[in-house]
Amino acid sequence: MPETISTRCCIAGGGPAGMMLGFLLARAGIDVTVLEKHADFLRDFRGDTIHPSTLEVMHELGLLDAFLTLPHQEAPTLGAVIEGRALQLVDFSRLPTRCKFIALMPQWDFLDFLATQGRSLPNFHLRMRAEAVGLLREGTRITGAVVETPEGRLEIAAELVIAADGRHSTVRDQAGLAVEDFGVPMDVLWFRLSHRAGDETQSLGRIVSGRMMVTIDRGDYWQCAFVIPKGGNEQIRRAGLDALGAEIARLVPRFADRLGELKSWEDVKLLTVAVNRLPRWHLPGLLCIGDAAHAMSPVAGVGVNYAVQDAVAAANILVPRLRAGQITEDDLRAVQRRREWPVKMMQRVQLAVQNRLIGSVLAGGKLKVPWPMTLLDRFPLLRMLPARLIGLGFRPEHIRH
């Protein structure tokens, strides 16, 4: 027989949504168990941008000063280079937040920080190498999770199960919740190149006809996102690593002297881009948040931050109900109502950028600087508009409990 334990809330997934919600619930006195299928957080997540909205949450929790002692870089502005023309597009300096920059920090450091803070709370239980593979049910209600661990199968009885196990969520699939996919024109190849003396320090989008790449300053290296047509990875691999290097040098000529750092395709990782969301985020006893509820495009790098916002909203709504008694489906529906609109709005922006700008760039042909970018470059005050969209998003959340 499987071992059985009980908790008030079982969270499947130790990513930003799961770890933040687990910490917030435990902080409010709710017994919570977070399940992470890996042995540690040391993986190349690629979502390493902590935006002002998340930094504001850390400030409200009284954790910001300690958090910012972790190694990170600060990006107070964002720009682009289009066919050799440098443009300034985003300026976070006027945001009404404590931090007026994006913090570039490995996601494993962010998650380790939350885990450390959580472990200081008696109601927080983090189980590593524990993967939710099924659900427990009583009639139509979800009553817990079936978990695989190195020691064998475990059953966790819970008043509430949270699916925060990513865009390929096993818990969501086990619940039978169907995803609505919106289609995208691109995928992304991720790789690193060394940061050398004389390099600029601003993170930039770089565009020429037919090609686009984003370079993110990580201190001693550049994290590079090379945008390719959807499904184009095999064609690029057949052309060879030298051909990819030639395209990289076309976008950033100064990188030509360090392309030898890409020694094999093992150094180039494919991110399959998806934009989707659940029409329904919940069932009795179950709530999906973060990527399990809505996969965000890498456009504007908001995925981590929208996952954190989901967690804050869920805690704000559910903590009083968990304290008072059993969670109802109306309570879970309230979380979806709170977060669905900002997710829809940001996904619309992402899809517009992908289809109108990125799609046309990848199609080749004559490339002109879009007029909104021209205005942003010409009039510095206008740069606060994309800064608010990227830095805070639609309907930013604040700590209540």
KAGI-V705984 format. One record per backbone hydrogen bond with DSSP energy under -1.0 kcal/mol. CO is the residue of the C=O (numbers start at 1). NH is the residue of the N-H. If there is no record, write none. Layout:
co = <CO,CO>
nh = <NH,NH>
This chain:
co = <3,5,8,9,10,11,12,15,16,17,18,19,20,21,22,23,24,25,26,31,32,33,34,35,36,38,41,43,46,48,50,51,52,53,54,55,56,57,58,59,63,64,66,67,73,75,76,78,78,79,80,81,82,85,87,90,92,95,102,103,104,106,106,107,108,109,110,111,112,113,114,115,118,121,123,125,127,131,134,136,138,141,143,144,145,146,146,147,148,149,152,153,154,155,156,157,160,161,162,163,166,169,170,171,172,180,185,187,188,189,190,191,193,196,203,204,205,206,207,208,211,212,213,214,215,216,218,220,221,222,223,224,225,226,228,229,232,233,234,235,236,240,241,242,243,244,245,246,247,248,252,253,255,258,259,261,264,265,269,271,275,277,281,283,284,285,286,287,289,290,290,293,295,298,302,303,304,305,306,307,308,309,310,311,312,313,314,315,318,319,320,321,328,329,330,331,332,333,334,335,336,339,340,341,342,343,344,345,346,347,348,349,350,351,352,353,353,354,357,358,359,361,361,370,371,372,373,374,375,379,380,381,382,383,383,384,385,386,387,388,388,391>
nh = <155,157,160,33,162,35,164,19,20,21,22,23,24,25,26,27,28,30,29,9,125,11,127,13,130,129,43,45,48,105,103,55,56,57,58,59,60,61,63,62,67,68,69,70,104,102,92,89,90,205,87,207,85,82,80,78,95,97,75,50,73,109,110,111,112,113,114,115,116,117,118,119,121,124,32,34,36,148,146,143,141,138,158,136,156,133,134,154,131,152,149,3,147,5,145,7,10,287,12,289,169,173,174,175,177,277,230,228,271,226,269,224,222,199,79,215,81,213,83,211,208,227,206,225,204,223,220,195,218,193,216,191,214,189,187,232,236,237,238,239,240,244,245,246,247,248,249,250,251,252,255,256,258,261,262,263,267,268,190,188,182,180,288,286,142,161,283,163,292,293,294,278,276,301,306,307,308,309,310,311,312,313,314,315,316,317,318,319,322,323,324,325,332,333,334,335,336,337,338,339,340,343,344,345,346,347,348,349,350,351,352,353,354,355,356,357,358,359,361,362,363,210,364,374,375,376,377,378,379,382,383,384,385,91,387,388,389,390,391,392,393,53>
